[in-house]
Amino acid sequence: MPFSLSGQNSQVSWAYNWYQTSGSGFNPALEYVPMLWSDASDLTNSWATNAQASINAGSKHLLGFNEPDLCLAGAGSSCMQMSDAVKAWKQYMEPFAGKALLGSPAVTNGGSPMGLTWLSNFMGNCTGCHIDFINIHWYSNKWAGANYFKQQVQAAHEMSGGRPVWITEFGLDSSTAYTNAELQSFLEEVMDWMDAQPYVQRYAYFMDTTNMLMNSDGSGMSDTGAMYNSYPEVSAASSSSAFASASATAVLSSSSASSLTAVLSSSSASMAVPSASSSLSSSSSSAKSSTYTSSRTTSAPTSALTSVVISSKTSAMPSASSSPYSTKSVLSSSTTIVSKASSTTAASATGITILSAFFADKDITTAASTAFVQNGNLVINTYTLTSALGISDPWWGTTKTVSILYADASNNTYIFSQAEQSGTYTITASAIPASAATPVIAASHGSSVSIVGMVWGTMQIKTQSVWDRVYYQQATKWGFQVTTALFGIDGFWGHSKVGIVWYRDGTAAGKVKALVAREGGWVKF
């Protein structure tokens, strides 16, 4: 693909094609990363030979299965049962532990039981398995855009116990039309952000083909491809190592660039895309039948990584001492309650204080302060919520969310929101994840309240335009409906959700109150 022409700069350094071999025409200056697409026999029969050959040729990484969490005809996903995925990993991927760094199965950003929930369950069940980095895909519309993208990447990092993250497919979907300018603006924002995250190791925009990163006839880069290939610009003087591809010549940027990055290989080298067999759904979508995805590498050093062995079936994390989290999530459904929670609850003076908490739409603040705060830390076992809280099931027949607004000793506020049956989480007062922090967004439209934080499903909402919309509703004293349209994103795809807006009347020192509704419910300040 969009290899730059001689004399131009490229940030591209690696490539993959959803397959085990690079095929003809592959640019030898790039690292080729093989993938075991599924456990189909036509793929597993050749995997050991092909993976070892790639390692011998310089490959330092291997990728696990492609979207095993998605079972939809024509979606181009491997659709694997959990037990089959665990068995295949142990049989085919695990033998390469220590020979190459192993990337987890690549999951979608779909809601439970797909996405990070599927991956968390896989890591919990794959006992003794080496997972060196997390591999995810992300697609959504321009309105969700960069904020949702960042939240998903952060969630993957936290769910995995702090492992590095690769985003091996991402892009805006076609559910909402967007212009080239809007796409480039999205890419510039997320690429700048990824390059600045120490845990984001590599990423690949979808994809290296005509009318995407290449122009309509495949003779060169599209405007988007040219931007992606060299963004951020580096001086020609710092570039080195010209190399040939099947369709053009590229120059890889030197490692002095803040993010050693890369876009992929020539689209003229048509790659065989695997096809699933047996009971698996179709193995590859027509959209992926071209060649490579377009891959860049951030500055996170591969050499600094160490293999992590998963030894606990109930947690995908190493331990609470090395990571503030222990697993990841699921959700719930709809009516309206307005709840007021006291901001004075029992907790360590130097630790975490729960300001407000809900199990689905039931106020559990007092019970949660007793059940979840241990020595100033939060310890939440989502497998025993009703018994630990001493309550009956508030929403029978649904997967419920526990959502907690809490503060540290400096009165900084944070949000925890996960689903029942998703794991045991330990958040230490000294290592609260930065992504859990609530944003500081000034009131607008003459609103008389100060919003502290918002949750929709399992997702904290930090988008300024959404806060502005809610401030407007408060200022006008109108009732409004709690829906995905309000929050601008599906906080847990495929599940009914609870929306929570925590706020204070007047000054930031006021009592914390909560506006709460099940999906589709109506609320009013």
C-alpha positions as CSV (number, residue, x, y, z in Angstrom):
1,M,0.0,0.0,0.0
2,P,0.6,3.6,0.7
3,F,4.2,3.4,0.8
4,S,5.5,6.8,0.2
5,L,7.5,7.6,-2.9
6,S,11.2,8.0,-2.8
7,G,12.2,11.1,-0.8
8,Q,8.9,11.2,1.1
9,N,8.5,10.2,4.8
10,S,6.7,7.2,6.1
11,Q,5.7,6.3,9.7
12,V,4.8,2.8,8.7
13,S,6.9,-0.1,10.2
14,W,4.8,-3.3,10.3
15,A,2.1,-5.2,8.5
16,Y,-0.4,-8.0,8.8
17,N,-3.0,-9.5,6.5
18,W,-5.2,-11.7,8.7
19,Y,-3.1,-14.7,7.4
20,Q,0.1,-16.7,8.2
21,T,2.3,-15.7,5.3
22,S,3.1,-12.4,3.7
23,G,2.9,-13.5,0.1
24,S,4.8,-12.0,-2.8
25,G,5.5,-8.3,-3.1
26,F,5.8,-7.8,0.6
27,N,8.1,-4.9,1.7
28,P,11.0,-6.5,3.4
29,A,11.7,-3.4,5.5
30,L,8.5,-4.0,7.5
31,E,7.9,-6.5,10.2
32,Y,5.3,-9.0,9.0
33,V,3.1,-10.2,11.9
34,P,1.3,-13.6,11.2
35,M,-2.2,-14.3,12.5
36,L,-3.9,-17.6,13.3
37,W,-7.3,-16.5,12.1
38,S,-9.3,-19.3,13.7
39,D,-9.0,-23.0,14.7
40,A,-10.1,-24.2,11.2
41,S,-8.0,-27.2,10.2
42,D,-6.8,-25.7,7.0
43,L,-5.2,-23.0,9.1
44,T,-4.0,-24.9,12.1
45,N,-2.3,-27.6,9.9
46,S,0.1,-25.0,8.5
47,W,0.4,-22.7,11.5
48,A,3.4,-24.1,13.3
49,T,5.5,-24.2,10.1
50,N,4.4,-20.7,8.9
51,A,4.7,-19.1,12.3
52,Q,8.2,-20.5,12.9
53,A,9.3,-19.4,9.4
54,S,8.1,-15.8,10.1
55,I,10.0,-15.8,13.4
56,N,13.1,-17.1,11.6
57,A,12.7,-14.2,9.1
58,G,12.5,-11.6,11.9
59,S,8.9,-11.5,13.1
60,K,8.7,-10.8,16.8
61,H,5.0,-11.0,17.3
62,L,2.1,-13.4,16.6
63,L,-1.6,-12.5,16.6
64,G,-4.4,-14.7,17.9
65,F,-7.9,-15.3,16.4
66,N,-9.8,-12.7,14.4
67,E,-13.0,-11.5,16.1
68,P,-13.9,-14.8,17.7
69,D,-16.6,-12.9,19.7
70,L,-18.6,-12.0,16.7
71,C,-21.0,-14.6,15.2
72,L,-22.8,-12.8,12.3
73,A,-23.0,-14.2,8.8
74,G,-20.8,-12.3,6.4
75,A,-19.1,-10.3,9.1
76,G,-15.6,-11.8,8.4
77,S,-15.2,-13.0,11.9
78,S,-14.0,-16.4,13.2
79,C,-17.0,-16.9,15.6
80,M,-15.4,-19.3,18.1
81,Q,-16.9,-20.9,21.1
82,M,-15.0,-20.1,24.3
83,S,-13.9,-23.6,25.0
84,D,-12.7,-24.0,21.4
85,A,-10.8,-20.8,21.6
86,V,-9.0,-21.7,24.8
87,K,-8.2,-25.2,23.5
88,A,-6.8,-23.8,20.2
89,W,-4.8,-21.2,22.0
90,K,-3.1,-23.8,24.3
91,Q,-2.5,-26.1,21.4
92,Y,-1.3,-23.7,18.7
93,M,-0.3,-20.4,20.2
94,E,1.2,-21.3,23.5
95,P,4.1,-23.3,22.0
96,F,5.4,-20.0,20.7
97,A,5.5,-18.3,24.1
98,G,9.0,-17.1,24.7
99,K,9.8,-17.3,20.9
100,A,7.6,-14.3,20.1
101,L,5.3,-12.0,21.9
102,L,1.7,-13.3,21.7
103,G,-1.3,-11.0,21.0
104,S,-4.7,-11.9,22.4
105,P,-7.6,-12.8,20.2
106,A,-8.7,-9.6,18.4
107,V,-12.2,-8.7,19.7
108,T,-14.7,-6.2,18.5
109,N,-16.1,-3.2,20.5
110,G,-19.5,-4.9,20.7
111,G,-21.4,-5.1,23.9
112,S,-21.6,-8.1,26.2
113,P,-21.2,-11.0,25.7
114,M,-18.9,-9.8,22.9
115,G,-16.0,-7.4,23.0
116,L,-14.0,-6.9,26.1
117,T,-16.4,-9.1,28.1
118,W,-15.6,-12.0,25.7
119,L,-11.9,-11.3,26.0
120,S,-12.0,-11.0,29.8
121,N,-13.7,-14.4,30.0
122,F,-11.2,-15.9,27.6
123,M,-8.3,-14.7,29.7
124,G,-10.0,-15.9,32.8
125,N,-10.5,-19.4,31.3
126,C,-7.2,-19.7,29.5
127,T,-5.2,-20.7,32.7
128,G,-1.5,-20.9,32.3
129,C,-1.7,-19.0,29.0
130,H,0.8,-16.3,27.9
131,I,-0.9,-13.1,26.7
132,D,1.7,-10.4,26.1
133,F,-0.5,-7.7,24.6
134,I,-4.1,-7.0,24.0
135,N,-5.5,-6.9,20.4
136,I,-8.8,-5.0,19.8
137,H,-10.9,-3.6,16.9
138,W,-13.0,-0.5,17.0
139,Y,-15.7,0.9,14.6
140,S,-18.3,3.6,15.3
141,N,-19.9,6.7,13.9
142,K,-18.4,10.2,13.7
143,W,-20.6,11.4,16.6
144,A,-19.1,8.8,19.0
145,G,-15.8,9.4,17.4
146,A,-12.6,10.0,19.2
147,N,-14.0,10.1,22.8
148,Y,-15.5,6.6,22.5
149,F,-12.4,5.3,20.8
150,K,-10.2,6.5,23.6
151,Q,-12.5,5.1,26.2
152,Q,-12.5,1.7,24.6
153,V,-8.7,1.6,24.3
154,Q,-8.3,2.6,27.9
155,A,-10.9,0.0,29.0
156,A,-8.9,-2.7,27.2
157,H,-5.7,-1.7,28.9
158,E,-7.3,-1.7,32.3
159,M,-9.3,-4.9,31.8
160,S,-6.1,-6.7,30.9
161,G,-4.2,-5.8,34.0
162,G,-2.1,-3.1,32.3
163,R,-0.9,-5.0,29.3
164,P,0.1,-3.1,26.1
165,V,-2.7,-2.6,23.5
166,W,-2.7,-3.0,19.8
167,I,-5.6,-1.6,17.8
168,T,-5.4,-3.8,14.6
169,E,-8.5,-2.5,13.0
170,F,-10.2,0.9,13.5
171,G,-12.2,3.4,11.5
172,L,-15.5,5.3,11.2
173,D,-18.4,3.1,10.1
174,S,-21.0,4.0,7.5
175,S,-23.9,4.3,9.8
176,T,-23.5,8.1,9.6
177,A,-22.1,9.8,6.5
178,Y,-18.8,11.6,7.0
179,T,-16.6,13.8,4.9
180,N,-12.9,13.2,4.1
181,A,-12.2,16.3,6.3
182,E,-14.1,14.7,9.2
183,L,-12.3,11.4,8.8
184,Q,-8.9,13.1,8.7
185,S,-9.8,15.2,11.8
186,F,-10.8,12.0,13.6
187,L,-7.5,10.3,12.6
188,E,-5.3,13.2,13.6
189,E,-6.9,13.3,17.0
190,V,-6.8,9.6,17.8
191,M,-3.3,9.2,16.3
192,D,-1.9,12.1,18.4
193,W,-3.6,10.5,21.4
194,M,-2.3,7.0,20.8
195,D,1.2,8.2,20.1
196,A,1.1,9.8,23.6
197,Q,-0.1,6.7,25.5
198,P,2.8,4.6,26.8
199,Y,0.6,1.5,26.7
200,V,-0.6,1.8,23.1
201,Q,2.0,-0.1,21.2
202,R,0.8,-0.4,17.6
203,Y,-2.3,0.5,15.6
204,A,-3.6,-0.2,12.1
205,Y,-6.3,1.8,10.3
206,F,-8.8,-0.2,8.2
207,M,-7.5,-0.5,5.5
208,D,-5.0,-0.6,2.7
209,T,-7.2,-0.8,-0.3
210,T,-8.7,1.3,-3.1
211,N,-10.9,4.2,-2.1
212,M,-9.7,4.0,1.4
213,L,-5.9,4.5,2.0
214,M,-5.3,4.1,-1.7
215,N,-6.8,6.1,-4.5
216,S,-9.5,4.7,-6.8
217,D,-7.3,2.9,-9.2
218,G,-4.7,1.6,-6.7
219,S,-1.8,3.6,-8.3
220,G,-1.0,5.6,-5.2
221,M,-2.2,6.9,-1.9
222,S,-5.5,8.7,-1.3
223,D,-5.4,12.0,0.5
224,T,-6.3,10.1,3.7
225,G,-3.6,7.5,3.0
226,A,-0.9,10.2,2.5
227,M,-1.8,11.8,5.8
228,Y,-1.9,8.5,7.6
229,N,1.4,7.4,6.1
230,S,3.4,10.3,7.3
231,Y,1.5,11.9,10.2
232,P,2.9,13.6,12.2
233,E,5.3,14.9,9.6
234,V,9.0,14.2,10.2
235,S,11.9,15.9,8.4
236,A,13.3,14.2,5.3
237,A,16.7,14.6,6.8
238,S,15.8,12.2,9.6
239,S,14.6,9.5,7.3
240,S,16.6,6.6,6.2
241,S,16.4,3.1,4.6
242,A,14.6,3.4,1.2
243,F,12.9,0.1,0.3
244,A,10.9,-1.2,-2.6
245,S,7.4,-2.5,-2.6
246,A,5.5,-4.1,-5.4
247,S,3.9,-0.8,-6.4
248,A,6.1,1.9,-5.0
249,T,9.1,2.8,-2.9
250,A,8.8,3.9,0.8
251,V,11.1,5.5,3.3
252,L,10.8,4.5,6.9
253,S,11.2,7.2,9.5
254,S,14.1,6.9,11.8
255,S,13.4,6.0,15.5
256,S,14.1,9.6,16.5
257,A,10.5,10.4,15.6
258,S,8.3,10.5,18.7
259,S,6.3,7.6,17.5
260,L,8.1,5.0,15.3
261,T,5.1,4.1,13.1
262,A,4.1,2.5,9.9
263,V,1.6,1.9,7.2
264,L,1.2,-1.4,5.3
265,S,2.3,-3.3,2.4
266,S,1.5,-3.2,-1.3
267,S,-2.1,-3.8,-2.3
268,S,-0.9,-5.3,-5.5
269,A,0.2,-8.4,-3.6
270,S,-3.0,-10.1,-3.3
271,M,-3.2,-12.2,-0.1
272,A,-5.1,-15.4,0.4
273,V,-7.6,-14.8,3.1
274,P,-8.5,-17.8,5.2
275,S,-11.8,-19.5,5.1
276,A,-13.3,-21.2,8.1
277,S,-14.4,-24.8,8.1
278,S,-16.5,-27.1,10.2
279,S,-19.1,-25.3,12.4
280,L,-17.4,-21.9,12.2
281,S,-19.1,-19.0,10.5
282,S,-17.6,-17.6,7.2
283,S,-14.0,-16.8,7.9
284,S,-13.4,-13.6,6.1
285,S,-15.5,-10.7,4.9
286,S,-15.4,-9.5,1.4
287,A,-14.3,-6.2,2.7
288,K,-11.1,-7.8,4.0
289,S,-10.3,-9.8,0.9
290,S,-7.7,-7.4,-0.4
291,T,-4.4,-7.4,1.4
292,Y,-3.0,-5.7,4.4
293,T,-4.3,-3.4,7.0
294,S,-2.3,-0.2,7.5
295,S,-0.2,-0.4,10.6
296,R,1.8,2.0,12.7
297,T,3.9,1.5,15.8
298,T,3.9,3.9,18.8
299,S,6.9,4.5,20.9
300,A,6.1,1.9,23.5
301,P,9.2,-0.4,23.5
302,T,8.5,-4.0,22.6
303,S,11.8,-5.1,24.2
304,A,10.6,-3.9,27.6
305,L,7.6,-6.3,27.6
306,T,7.5,-9.5,29.6
307,S,5.2,-12.4,29.3
308,V,2.4,-12.6,31.8
309,V,1.0,-16.0,32.7
310,I,-2.6,-16.2,33.6
311,S,-3.1,-18.5,36.5
312,S,-6.5,-17.6,37.9
313,K,-9.8,-18.6,36.2
314,T,-11.7,-15.8,38.0
315,S,-9.4,-12.9,37.0
316,A,-7.5,-12.0,33.9
317,M,-5.1,-9.7,36.0
318,P,-1.8,-10.6,37.5
319,S,-2.6,-9.3,41.0
320,A,-4.0,-6.3,42.8
321,S,-0.5,-5.1,43.8
322,S,0.6,-4.8,40.2
323,S,-2.7,-3.5,38.8
324,P,-5.5,-1.5,40.2
325,Y,-8.1,-3.5,38.3
326,S,-8.9,-7.2,38.0
327,T,-11.4,-7.8,35.0
328,K,-14.2,-6.3,32.8
329,S,-17.9,-5.9,32.3
330,V,-21.8,-6.3,31.4
331,L,-25.3,-4.4,31.8
332,S,-29.2,-3.6,32.4
333,S,-32.9,-2.0,31.4
334,S,-35.7,1.0,31.9
335,T,-37.9,3.4,34.2
336,T,-37.3,6.5,36.2
337,I,-36.1,7.3,39.7
338,V,-34.5,10.4,41.2
339,S,-32.2,9.5,44.0
340,K,-30.3,11.7,46.5
341,A,-27.2,10.3,48.1
342,S,-25.3,11.8,51.0
343,S,-21.8,12.9,50.3
344,T,-20.7,11.9,53.8
345,T,-20.1,8.1,54.0
346,A,-17.9,5.9,56.1
347,A,-14.4,5.4,54.7
348,S,-10.7,5.9,55.5
349,A,-9.7,9.5,55.9
350,T,-6.7,8.9,53.7
351,G,-8.4,6.5,51.3
352,I,-11.4,6.1,49.0
353,T,-14.9,7.5,50.0
354,I,-18.0,6.4,48.2
355,L,-20.2,9.4,47.4
356,S,-23.0,7.6,45.6
357,A,-23.6,4.1,44.3
358,F,-26.3,2.2,42.4
359,F,-27.0,-1.4,41.6
360,A,-29.0,-1.0,38.3
361,D,-31.3,1.9,39.4
362,K,-31.4,1.0,43.1
363,D,-29.5,3.4,45.5
364,I,-27.0,1.3,47.4
365,T,-24.7,4.1,48.7
366,T,-24.9,3.1,52.4
367,A,-24.6,-0.6,51.9
368,A,-21.8,-0.2,49.3
369,S,-19.7,1.9,51.7
370,T,-19.8,-1.0,54.2
371,A,-19.4,-3.8,51.6
372,F,-16.9,-2.4,49.2
373,V,-14.6,-0.1,51.2
374,Q,-11.8,-2.1,52.8
375,N,-8.9,-0.2,54.5
376,G,-9.5,2.8,52.3
377,N,-9.5,0.8,49.0
378,L,-12.4,-0.4,46.8
379,V,-12.8,-4.2,46.6
380,I,-15.9,-5.2,44.5
381,N,-16.8,-8.8,43.9
382,T,-19.4,-8.6,41.2
383,Y,-20.3,-12.3,41.6
384,T,-21.9,-11.8,45.1
385,L,-23.5,-8.4,44.8
386,T,-26.9,-9.1,46.2
387,S,-25.6,-11.1,49.2
388,A,-22.8,-8.6,49.9
389,L,-25.2,-5.7,49.8
390,G,-28.0,-7.5,51.7
391,I,-30.6,-6.6,49.1
392,S,-33.0,-8.5,46.8
393,D,-32.5,-8.5,43.0
394,P,-33.6,-5.0,41.9
395,W,-34.2,-5.9,38.3
396,W,-34.9,-9.6,37.9
397,G,-34.0,-11.2,34.6
398,T,-31.4,-8.6,33.5
399,T,-27.6,-8.3,33.8
400,K,-27.3,-5.4,36.2
401,T,-24.6,-2.8,36.5
402,V,-23.0,-1.5,39.7
403,S,-22.0,2.1,39.3
404,I,-20.1,4.0,41.9
405,L,-19.1,7.6,42.3
406,Y,-16.2,7.9,44.7
407,A,-13.5,10.3,45.8
408,D,-9.9,10.2,47.0
409,A,-8.5,12.0,50.0
410,S,-8.0,15.1,47.9
411,N,-11.7,15.1,46.9
412,N,-11.0,14.3,43.3
413,T,-13.9,12.3,41.9
414,Y,-13.9,9.0,40.0
415,I,-16.4,6.6,38.5
416,F,-16.5,2.8,38.6
417,S,-19.1,1.1,36.5
418,Q,-19.1,-2.6,35.7
419,A,-21.6,-5.4,35.4
420,E,-22.4,-8.2,37.7
421,Q,-20.7,-11.5,37.1
422,S,-17.8,-9.8,35.4
423,G,-15.0,-10.2,38.0
424,T,-13.5,-9.0,41.2
425,Y,-12.0,-5.5,41.1
426,T,-9.6,-3.9,43.5
427,I,-8.9,-0.2,43.2
428,T,-6.3,1.0,45.6
429,A,-6.3,4.6,46.9
430,S,-2.7,5.1,45.7
431,A,-3.3,3.8,42.2
432,I,-6.7,4.9,40.9
433,P,-6.8,4.6,37.1
434,A,-6.5,8.0,35.5
435,S,-9.3,7.0,33.1
436,A,-11.7,6.7,36.0
437,A,-11.4,10.4,36.8
438,T,-14.5,12.5,36.1
439,P,-13.9,15.5,33.8
440,V,-14.2,19.1,34.8
441,I,-16.7,20.7,32.4
442,A,-18.1,24.1,33.3
443,A,-21.9,24.6,33.5
444,S,-23.5,26.2,30.5
445,H,-26.8,27.8,29.4
446,G,-27.2,29.4,32.8
447,S,-27.6,26.0,34.6
448,S,-27.8,26.2,38.4
449,V,-26.2,22.8,39.0
450,S,-22.7,21.4,38.8
451,I,-22.5,18.0,37.1
452,V,-20.0,15.7,38.8
453,G,-20.2,12.7,36.4
454,M,-22.3,10.6,34.1
455,V,-22.7,6.9,33.3
456,W,-24.5,5.2,30.5
457,G,-24.4,1.5,30.9
458,T,-20.9,0.5,31.8
459,M,-19.4,3.6,30.2
460,Q,-18.4,6.9,31.8
461,I,-19.6,9.8,29.6
462,K,-17.0,12.5,29.3
463,T,-18.0,14.2,26.1
464,Q,-18.5,17.9,26.5
465,S,-21.4,18.2,24.0
466,V,-23.3,15.6,26.0
467,W,-22.7,17.5,29.3
468,D,-23.8,20.7,27.5
469,R,-27.0,19.0,26.4
470,V,-27.8,17.9,29.9
471,Y,-27.0,21.4,31.3
472,Y,-29.4,22.8,28.8
473,Q,-32.2,20.4,30.0
474,Q,-31.6,21.6,33.6
475,A,-31.6,25.2,32.7
476,T,-34.9,25.0,30.8
477,K,-36.5,22.8,33.5
478,W,-37.6,20.4,30.8
479,G,-37.9,16.6,31.3
480,F,-35.8,14.5,29.0
481,Q,-35.6,10.9,28.0
482,V,-32.6,8.7,28.9
483,T,-31.5,7.1,25.6
484,T,-28.4,6.3,23.6
485,A,-29.3,9.4,21.5
486,L,-28.9,11.6,24.6
487,F,-25.5,10.2,25.4
488,G,-24.3,9.9,21.8
489,I,-23.0,6.4,22.2
490,D,-24.3,2.9,23.0
491,G,-22.8,2.4,26.5
492,F,-23.4,-1.4,26.2
493,W,-24.4,-2.7,22.9
494,G,-27.2,-5.3,22.9
495,H,-28.3,-4.6,26.5
496,S,-30.8,-2.3,28.1
497,K,-29.0,0.3,30.2
498,V,-29.2,2.6,33.2
499,G,-28.2,6.2,32.8
500,I,-27.0,8.2,35.8
501,V,-26.2,11.9,36.1
502,W,-24.5,12.8,39.4
503,Y,-24.6,16.5,40.2
504,R,-24.6,19.1,43.0
505,D,-26.9,22.1,43.4
506,G,-25.0,25.3,43.2
507,T,-21.4,25.0,44.3
508,A,-19.1,22.0,44.0
509,A,-19.2,21.6,47.7
510,G,-23.0,20.8,47.8
511,K,-24.5,17.4,48.4
512,V,-24.2,14.9,45.7
513,K,-27.5,14.0,44.0
514,A,-28.3,11.5,41.3
515,L,-30.7,11.6,38.4
516,V,-31.3,7.9,37.5
517,A,-33.3,6.1,34.8
518,R,-33.5,2.9,33.0
519,E,-33.2,3.1,29.2
520,G,-36.2,4.9,27.7
521,G,-37.2,6.4,31.1
522,W,-37.9,10.1,31.5
523,V,-36.2,12.3,34.1
524,K,-36.3,16.0,35.2
525,F,-34.0,18.0,37.4
